Amino acid sequence: MDKKVVDFISYKIEKSLRRSGFSVKKDNKKNVKMLLKLNDKHRG
């Protein structure tokens, strides 16, 4: 059985950044996460 490891500190940081208007994008092939922040007029 596969076990999934969860990093709670990273989760809390990502959650607070989302509340601040950031968007988290993941690329699983390259194991990369990007944080994007759009201006209010560009937000959907």
N, CA, C and O atoms as CSV, one atom per row, in Angstrom:
chain,resi,resn,atom,element,x,y,z
A,1,MET,N,N,0.836,-1.177,0.000
A,1,MET,CA,C,0.000,0.000,0.000
A,1,MET,C,C,0.888,1.250,0.000
A,1,MET,O,O,1.860,1.333,0.750
A,2,ASP,N,N,0.543,2.208,-0.841
A,2,ASP,CA,C,1.293,3.468,-0.906
A,2,ASP,C,C,0.805,4.418,0.181
A,2,ASP,O,O,-0.394,4.540,0.431
A,3,LYS,N,N,1.756,5.084,0.817
A,3,LYS,CA,C,1.415,6.088,1.827
A,3,LYS,C,C,1.786,7.451,1.285
A,3,LYS,O,O,2.832,7.625,0.660
A,4,LYS,N,N,0.926,8.405,1.530
A,4,LYS,CA,C,1.167,9.762,1.067
A,4,LYS,C,C,1.637,10.613,2.249
A,4,LYS,O,O,1.013,10.618,3.311
A,5,VAL,N,N,2.729,11.320,2.052
A,5,VAL,CA,C,3.278,12.178,3.091
A,5,VAL,C,C,2.765,13.594,2.855
A,5,VAL,O,O,2.842,14.118,1.744
A,6,VAL,N,N,2.243,14.204,3.908
A,6,VAL,CA,C,1.701,15.559,3.817
A,6,VAL,C,C,2.550,16.482,4.682
A,6,VAL,O,O,2.792,16.198,5.855
A,7,ASP,N,N,2.997,17.582,4.101
A,7,ASP,CA,C,3.771,18.581,4.826
A,7,ASP,C,C,2.805,19.681,5.277
A,7,ASP,O,O,2.395,20.525,4.481
A,8,PHE,N,N,2.450,19.658,6.562
A,8,PHE,CA,C,1.435,20.579,7.066
A,8,PHE,C,C,1.906,22.032,7.074
A,8,PHE,O,O,1.092,22.939,6.899
A,9,ILE,N,N,3.187,22.268,7.271
A,9,ILE,CA,C,3.696,23.642,7.257
A,9,ILE,C,C,3.536,24.233,5.858
A,9,ILE,O,O,3.078,25.367,5.717
A,10,SER,N,N,3.910,23.479,4.822
A,10,SER,CA,C,3.737,23.945,3.445
A,10,SER,C,C,2.277,24.172,3.129
A,10,SER,O,O,1.923,25.139,2.453
A,11,TYR,N,N,1.425,23.281,3.617
A,11,TYR,CA,C,-0.019,23.412,3.395
A,11,TYR,C,C,-0.546,24.710,4.009
A,11,TYR,O,O,-1.324,25.426,3.378
A,12,LYS,N,N,-0.125,25.014,5.235
A,12,LYS,CA,C,-0.578,26.243,5.891
A,12,LYS,C,C,-0.090,27.483,5.154
A,12,LYS,O,O,-0.831,28.456,5.019
A,13,ILE,N,N,1.153,27.453,4.677
A,13,ILE,CA,C,1.705,28.588,3.933
A,13,ILE,C,C,0.935,28.794,2.639
A,13,ILE,O,O,0.561,29.921,2.314
A,14,GLU,N,N,0.692,27.701,1.886
A,14,GLU,CA,C,-0.064,27.809,0.635
A,14,GLU,C,C,-1.471,28.322,0.889
A,14,GLU,O,O,-1.982,29.133,0.116
A,15,LYS,N,N,-2.102,27.864,1.956
A,15,LYS,CA,C,-3.465,28.291,2.282
A,15,LYS,C,C,-3.517,29.793,2.588
A,15,LYS,O,O,-4.426,30.489,2.135
A,16,SER,N,N,-2.546,30.287,3.353
A,16,SER,CA,C,-2.536,31.719,3.676
A,16,SER,C,C,-2.224,32.555,2.439
A,16,SER,O,O,-2.751,33.658,2.294
A,17,LEU,N,N,-1.370,32.046,1.541
A,17,LEU,CA,C,-1.080,32.779,0.311
A,17,LEU,C,C,-2.311,32.827,-0.599
A,17,LEU,O,O,-2.560,33.847,-1.242
A,18,ARG,N,N,-3.074,31.747,-0.660
A,18,ARG,CA,C,-4.310,31.754,-1.462
A,18,ARG,C,C,-5.285,32.800,-0.942
A,18,ARG,O,O,-5.953,33.477,-1.722
A,19,ARG,N,N,-5.365,32.930,0.382
A,19,ARG,CA,C,-6.248,33.948,0.971
A,19,ARG,C,C,-5.789,35.360,0.620
A,19,ARG,O,O,-6.602,36.281,0.549
A,20,SER,N,N,-4.490,35.530,0.400
A,20,SER,CA,C,-3.923,36.838,0.053
A,20,SER,C,C,-4.011,37.152,-1.429
A,20,SER,O,O,-3.600,38.230,-1.859
A,21,GLY,N,N,-4.547,36.218,-2.223
A,21,GLY,CA,C,-4.724,36.484,-3.639
A,21,GLY,C,C,-3.755,35.762,-4.551
A,21,GLY,O,O,-3.794,35.951,-5.767
A,22,PHE,N,N,-2.889,34.941,-3.989
A,22,PHE,CA,C,-1.952,34.178,-4.807
A,22,PHE,C,C,-2.617,32.916,-5.330
A,22,PHE,O,O,-3.552,32.395,-4.722
A,23,SER,N,N,-2.134,32.437,-6.449
A,23,SER,CA,C,-2.589,31.190,-7.042
A,23,SER,C,C,-1.393,30.244,-7.108
A,23,SER,O,O,-0.325,30.626,-7.586
A,24,VAL,N,N,-1.567,29.020,-6.632
A,24,VAL,CA,C,-0.491,28.039,-6.628
A,24,VAL,C,C,-0.686,27.098,-7.808
A,24,VAL,O,O,-1.723,26.445,-7.927
A,25,LYS,N,N,0.310,27.033,-8.675
A,25,LYS,CA,C,0.279,26.134,-9.832
A,25,LYS,C,C,1.377,25.089,-9.670
A,25,LYS,O,O,2.500,25.421,-9.289
A,26,LYS,N,N,1.054,23.817,-9.961
A,26,LYS,CA,C,2.018,22.726,-9.801
A,26,LYS,C,C,2.342,22.102,-11.148
A,26,LYS,O,O,1.480,21.974,-12.017
A,27,ASP,N,N,3.599,21.716,-11.303
A,27,ASP,CA,C,4.031,20.929,-12.451
A,27,ASP,C,C,4.636,19.652,-11.877
A,27,ASP,O,O,5.785,19.644,-11.435
A,28,ASN,N,N,3.849,18.570,-11.886
A,28,ASN,CA,C,4.295,17.330,-11.257
A,28,ASN,C,C,5.435,16.656,-12.000
A,28,ASN,O,O,6.199,15.900,-11.400
A,29,LYS,N,N,5.564,16.915,-13.294
A,29,LYS,CA,C,6.652,16.304,-14.057
A,29,LYS,C,C,8.006,16.823,-13.597
A,29,LYS,O,O,8.969,16.063,-13.497
A,30,LYS,N,N,8.077,18.120,-13.317
A,30,LYS,CA,C,9.342,18.742,-12.922
A,30,LYS,C,C,9.420,18.984,-11.415
A,30,LYS,O,O,10.420,19.503,-10.920
A,31,ASN,N,N,8.357,18.605,-10.680
A,31,ASN,CA,C,8.296,18.777,-9.229
A,31,ASN,C,C,8.520,20.243,-8.836
A,31,ASN,O,O,9.360,20.554,-7.992
A,32,VAL,N,N,7.747,21.132,-9.469
A,32,VAL,CA,C,7.877,22.573,-9.264
A,32,VAL,C,C,6.525,23.158,-8.892
A,32,VAL,O,O,5.493,22.737,-9.416
A,33,LYS,N,N,6.531,24.131,-7.982
A,33,LYS,CA,C,5.329,24.899,-7.653
A,33,LYS,C,C,5.611,26.362,-7.940
A,33,LYS,O,O,6.685,26.870,-7.619
A,34,MET,N,N,4.640,27.041,-8.548
A,34,MET,CA,C,4.775,28.466,-8.831
A,34,MET,C,C,3.679,29.220,-8.097
A,34,MET,O,O,2.553,28.739,-7.974
A,35,LEU,N,N,4.018,30.393,-7.617
A,35,LEU,CA,C,3.037,31.281,-7.002
A,35,LEU,C,C,2.792,32.438,-7.950
A,35,LEU,O,O,3.728,33.114,-8.377
A,36,LEU,N,N,1.535,32.661,-8.275
A,36,LEU,CA,C,1.156,33.745,-9.167
A,36,LEU,C,C,0.207,34.671,-8.437
A,36,LEU,O,O,-0.673,34.217,-7.706
A,37,LYS,N,N,0.381,35.962,-8.632
A,37,LYS,CA,C,-0.562,36.921,-8.061
A,37,LYS,C,C,-1.007,37.856,-9.181
A,37,LYS,O,O,-0.195,38.499,-9.846
A,38,LEU,N,N,-2.315,37.908,-9.364
A,38,LEU,CA,C,-2.890,38.772,-10.380
A,38,LEU,C,C,-3.444,40.027,-9.729
A,38,LEU,O,O,-3.861,40.008,-8.571
A,39,ASN,N,N,-3.445,41.105,-10.476
A,39,ASN,CA,C,-4.073,42.333,-9.996
A,39,ASN,C,C,-5.567,42.118,-9.882
A,39,ASN,O,O,-6.117,41.209,-10.503
A,40,ASP,N,N,-6.227,42.949,-9.093
A,40,ASP,CA,C,-7.666,42.817,-8.889
A,40,ASP,C,C,-8.442,42.919,-10.193
A,40,ASP,O,O,-9.462,42.248,-10.351
A,41,LYS,N,N,-7.984,43.741,-11.130
A,41,LYS,CA,C,-8.731,43.910,-12.379
A,41,LYS,C,C,-8.571,42.696,-13.301
A,41,LYS,O,O,-9.389,42.513,-14.203
A,42,HIS,N,N,-7.529,41.851,-13.100
A,42,HIS,CA,C,-7.323,40.666,-13.913
A,42,HIS,C,C,-7.894,39.407,-13.282
A,42,HIS,O,O,-7.940,38.360,-13.928
A,43,ARG,N,N,-8.325,39.491,-12.047
A,43,ARG,CA,C,-8.852,38.331,-11.349
A,43,ARG,C,C,-10.254,38.017,-11.838
A,43,ARG,O,O,-11.038,38.918,-12.133
A,44,GLY,N,N,-10.562,36.720,-11.921
A,44,GLY,CA,C,-11.860,36.304,-12.439
A,44,GLY,C,C,-12.948,36.182,-11.494
A,44,GLY,O,O,-14.064,35.835,-11.879
